[in-house]
Amino acid sequence: MKPLRLNLKNLASAAQLAAGIAHEVRNPLTSVKGFLQLLEKKESTMPYFEIIFSEISRIELVLSELLTLAKPHSTLFTNVEMKSLLKQVSALIESNALLNDVTLQTSFGDEEAVVFANPNEMKQVCINLMKNAIEAMSHMEQSKYLHLSMDVQEMFISVRITDNGAGISKEDIDRLGEPFFTTKESGTGLGLSVCLKIIEQHGGELLIESEEGKGSTFEMKLPRLSVDHHLSE
């Protein structure tokens, strides 16, 4: 499997510029959104409001991701039992899978595994990668499968997200991790950059194995807390 890395050289300059732009855009965008909401109440029969608000929400998401990449990272870490967290993630993503005719499969094994992490950020990474996998299968006519699994090793835990979608070319794999590079028809590439930043700040790594026409597997490896360390907490 190929390890993915953030392109820090490009990220540093892009993030610095993006943070300034994001702050400048957010204030007038908030005003525009507010006035549109007032207008919608007066002109409720006017078409296109749903489209306008959808596009504004997309801009807000991009701004949020830009600021996440740019700002210094400070977060609260705690002991997280990964099997419980992954069960929560699969419950959250199940409706999205059903809406896209994707069969969600899970296998977490019997062994518990604890990592030192921020649980909300771990959920964010898993949900983002699973949504990407569902989107990769969106145009398929054959049966679509998404498999979320966990494997526990002595020193680390491995979380795998596998789909039977379109797969990714070797050329595109080499570019994954670049801010603003994406293989999706509509996307910014920032979501994967945010995931990589979170994983690396947790002392882990993200790997990929993919073949065009045969799907992809993203594997997140995180350091595992020893049983002795866990019991002493």
C-alpha positions as CSV (number, residue, x, y, z in Angstrom):
1,M,0.0,0.0,0.0
2,K,1.2,3.5,-0.7
3,P,1.5,6.0,2.2
4,L,-0.2,9.4,1.6
5,R,1.5,12.5,2.8
6,L,0.5,16.1,3.0
7,N,2.4,18.3,0.6
8,L,3.6,20.6,3.3
9,K,5.5,23.0,1.0
10,N,2.4,23.7,-1.1
11,L,0.2,23.5,2.0
12,A,2.1,26.2,4.0
13,S,1.9,28.8,1.3
14,A,-1.6,27.9,0.2
15,A,-2.9,27.8,3.8
16,Q,-1.5,31.2,4.6
17,L,-3.1,32.8,1.6
18,A,-6.3,30.8,2.1
19,A,-6.7,31.9,5.7
20,G,-6.6,35.6,4.7
21,I,-9.1,35.0,1.9
22,A,-11.4,33.0,4.0
23,H,-11.6,35.6,6.7
24,E,-12.3,38.4,4.1
25,V,-15.0,36.3,2.4
26,R,-16.7,35.0,5.5
27,N,-18.0,38.4,6.8
28,P,-19.7,39.6,3.6
29,L,-21.0,36.1,3.0
30,T,-22.7,36.2,6.4
31,S,-24.4,39.5,5.5
32,V,-25.5,38.2,2.1
33,K,-27.0,35.0,3.7
34,G,-28.8,37.0,6.3
35,F,-30.4,39.4,3.8
36,L,-31.4,36.4,1.6
37,Q,-33.1,34.8,4.6
38,L,-35.1,38.0,5.2
39,L,-36.0,38.2,1.5
40,E,-37.1,34.6,1.5
41,K,-39.6,35.3,4.2
42,K,-41.1,38.1,2.2
43,E,-40.9,36.4,-1.2
44,S,-41.6,32.8,-0.3
45,T,-42.9,32.0,-3.8
46,M,-39.7,33.2,-5.5
47,P,-37.8,30.3,-7.1
48,Y,-34.1,29.4,-6.7
49,F,-33.8,30.1,-2.9
50,E,-33.0,26.4,-2.3
51,I,-30.2,26.5,-4.9
52,I,-28.8,29.8,-3.6
53,F,-28.7,28.5,0.0
54,S,-27.2,25.2,-1.1
55,E,-24.4,27.1,-2.9
56,I,-23.8,29.4,0.1
57,S,-23.5,26.3,2.4
58,R,-20.9,24.9,0.0
59,I,-18.9,28.1,0.2
60,E,-19.1,28.0,4.0
61,L,-17.8,24.4,4.0
62,V,-14.9,25.3,1.8
63,L,-14.0,28.3,4.1
64,S,-14.2,26.1,7.2
65,E,-11.9,23.5,5.6
66,L,-9.4,26.3,4.6
67,L,-9.3,27.6,8.1
68,T,-8.9,24.1,9.6
69,L,-5.8,23.7,7.4
70,A,-4.4,27.1,8.2
71,K,-4.9,27.5,11.9
72,P,-2.5,26.2,14.5
73,H,-3.8,22.9,15.9
74,S,-4.8,22.6,19.5
75,T,-7.2,19.9,20.6
76,L,-8.3,17.8,23.5
77,F,-7.0,14.2,23.4
78,T,-8.4,11.4,25.5
79,N,-8.4,7.6,25.6
80,V,-10.7,6.4,22.8
81,E,-12.0,2.8,22.4
82,M,-12.0,2.5,18.7
83,K,-14.5,-0.3,18.2
84,S,-17.2,1.7,20.0
85,L,-16.3,4.8,17.9
86,L,-16.4,2.9,14.6
87,K,-19.9,1.5,15.5
88,Q,-21.1,5.0,16.0
89,V,-19.5,6.0,12.7
90,S,-21.2,3.1,10.8
91,A,-24.6,4.1,12.4
92,L,-24.1,7.7,11.2
93,I,-23.1,6.8,7.7
94,E,-25.7,4.0,7.2
95,S,-28.5,6.3,6.0
96,N,-26.2,7.9,3.4
97,A,-25.2,4.5,2.2
98,L,-28.8,3.4,1.8
99,L,-29.8,6.5,-0.1
100,N,-27.0,5.7,-2.6
101,D,-27.9,1.9,-2.8
102,V,-24.6,1.0,-1.2
103,T,-24.4,-2.1,1.1
104,L,-22.5,-1.3,4.2
105,Q,-20.5,-4.1,5.8
106,T,-18.6,-4.0,9.0
107,S,-16.1,-6.3,10.8
108,F,-14.4,-5.1,14.0
109,G,-13.3,-8.3,15.7
110,D,-13.6,-9.2,19.3
111,E,-10.6,-7.4,20.7
112,E,-10.9,-3.9,22.2
113,A,-8.3,-1.3,21.2
114,V,-7.7,2.1,22.8
115,V,-5.9,5.0,21.2
116,F,-5.0,8.4,22.5
117,A,-7.0,10.7,20.3
118,N,-9.7,13.3,19.8
119,P,-12.9,11.3,19.2
120,N,-14.6,14.0,17.2
121,E,-11.7,14.3,14.8
122,M,-11.4,10.5,14.5
123,K,-15.1,10.4,13.5
124,Q,-14.5,13.3,11.1
125,V,-11.8,11.4,9.3
126,C,-13.7,8.1,9.1
127,I,-16.9,9.8,7.9
128,N,-15.1,11.9,5.3
129,L,-13.3,8.8,3.9
130,M,-16.5,6.8,3.8
131,K,-18.4,9.5,2.1
132,N,-15.7,9.8,-0.5
133,A,-16.0,6.0,-1.1
134,I,-19.8,6.3,-1.5
135,E,-19.3,9.1,-4.0
136,A,-16.8,7.0,-5.9
137,M,-19.5,4.4,-6.5
138,S,-22.3,6.9,-7.4
139,H,-22.3,6.2,-11.2
140,M,-22.1,2.4,-10.9
141,E,-24.9,0.2,-12.1
142,Q,-23.7,-3.0,-10.5
143,S,-23.9,-3.9,-6.8
144,K,-22.0,-1.4,-4.6
145,Y,-20.3,-2.4,-1.4
146,L,-18.5,-0.4,1.4
147,H,-16.6,-2.3,4.0
148,L,-15.4,-0.8,7.3
149,S,-13.1,-3.0,9.3
150,M,-10.7,-2.8,12.2
151,D,-7.6,-5.0,12.8
152,V,-5.8,-4.9,16.1
153,Q,-2.0,-5.4,16.2
154,E,0.4,-5.2,19.2
155,M,1.6,-1.7,18.5
156,F,-1.1,-0.2,16.4
157,I,-4.7,-0.5,15.2
158,S,-5.6,-0.5,11.5
159,V,-8.9,0.9,10.2
160,R,-9.7,0.0,6.6
161,I,-12.4,1.5,4.4
162,T,-12.8,-0.5,1.2
163,D,-15.1,0.1,-1.8
164,N,-15.7,-1.6,-5.1
165,G,-15.9,1.7,-7.0
166,A,-14.1,3.2,-10.0
167,G,-10.7,3.1,-8.4
168,I,-7.9,5.7,-8.8
169,S,-5.2,5.8,-11.4
170,K,-1.5,5.7,-10.3
171,E,-1.0,9.2,-11.6
172,D,-3.9,10.5,-9.5
173,I,-2.7,8.6,-6.4
174,D,0.7,10.3,-6.6
175,R,-1.1,13.6,-6.3
176,L,-3.5,12.7,-3.4
177,G,-2.7,15.0,-0.5
178,E,-2.2,18.1,-2.6
179,P,-4.5,20.9,-1.4
180,F,-7.1,21.6,-4.1
181,F,-6.4,18.4,-6.0
182,T,-9.5,16.1,-6.3
183,T,-10.6,13.2,-8.4
184,K,-14.3,14.0,-7.8
185,E,-16.5,15.9,-10.3
186,S,-17.3,18.5,-7.6
187,G,-14.9,18.8,-4.8
188,T,-12.0,20.9,-3.5
189,G,-9.5,18.2,-2.4
190,L,-9.4,19.9,1.0
191,G,-11.3,17.2,2.8
192,L,-8.5,14.6,2.3
193,S,-5.9,17.2,3.3
194,V,-7.8,17.9,6.5
195,C,-7.9,14.1,7.1
196,L,-4.2,13.7,6.6
197,K,-3.4,16.6,8.9
198,I,-5.5,15.1,11.6
199,I,-4.0,11.6,11.2
200,E,-0.5,12.9,11.2
201,Q,-1.1,14.9,14.3
202,H,-2.3,11.7,16.0
203,G,1.0,10.0,15.2
204,G,-0.6,7.8,12.5
205,E,-0.5,7.4,8.8
206,L,-2.9,6.9,5.9
207,L,-2.2,4.4,3.1
208,I,-4.0,3.7,-0.1
209,E,-4.3,0.7,-2.4
210,S,-6.3,1.2,-5.6
211,E,-6.8,-0.1,-9.1
212,E,-8.9,1.5,-11.8
213,G,-12.2,-0.3,-12.2
214,K,-11.7,-2.5,-9.1
215,G,-12.1,-0.1,-6.2
216,S,-10.0,1.4,-3.4
217,T,-8.9,0.7,0.1
218,F,-7.8,3.5,2.5
219,E,-6.1,2.2,5.6
220,M,-5.6,4.4,8.7
221,K,-2.9,3.2,11.2
222,L,-2.9,4.7,14.7
223,P,-0.6,3.9,17.6
224,R,-2.3,1.6,20.1
225,L,-2.2,2.3,23.9
226,S,-0.9,-0.7,25.8
227,V,-3.2,-2.5,28.2
228,D,-1.0,-1.4,31.2
229,H,-1.1,2.2,30.1
230,H,-4.9,2.1,29.6
231,L,-5.5,0.5,33.0
232,S,-3.3,3.1,34.7
233,E,-5.5,6.0,33.5
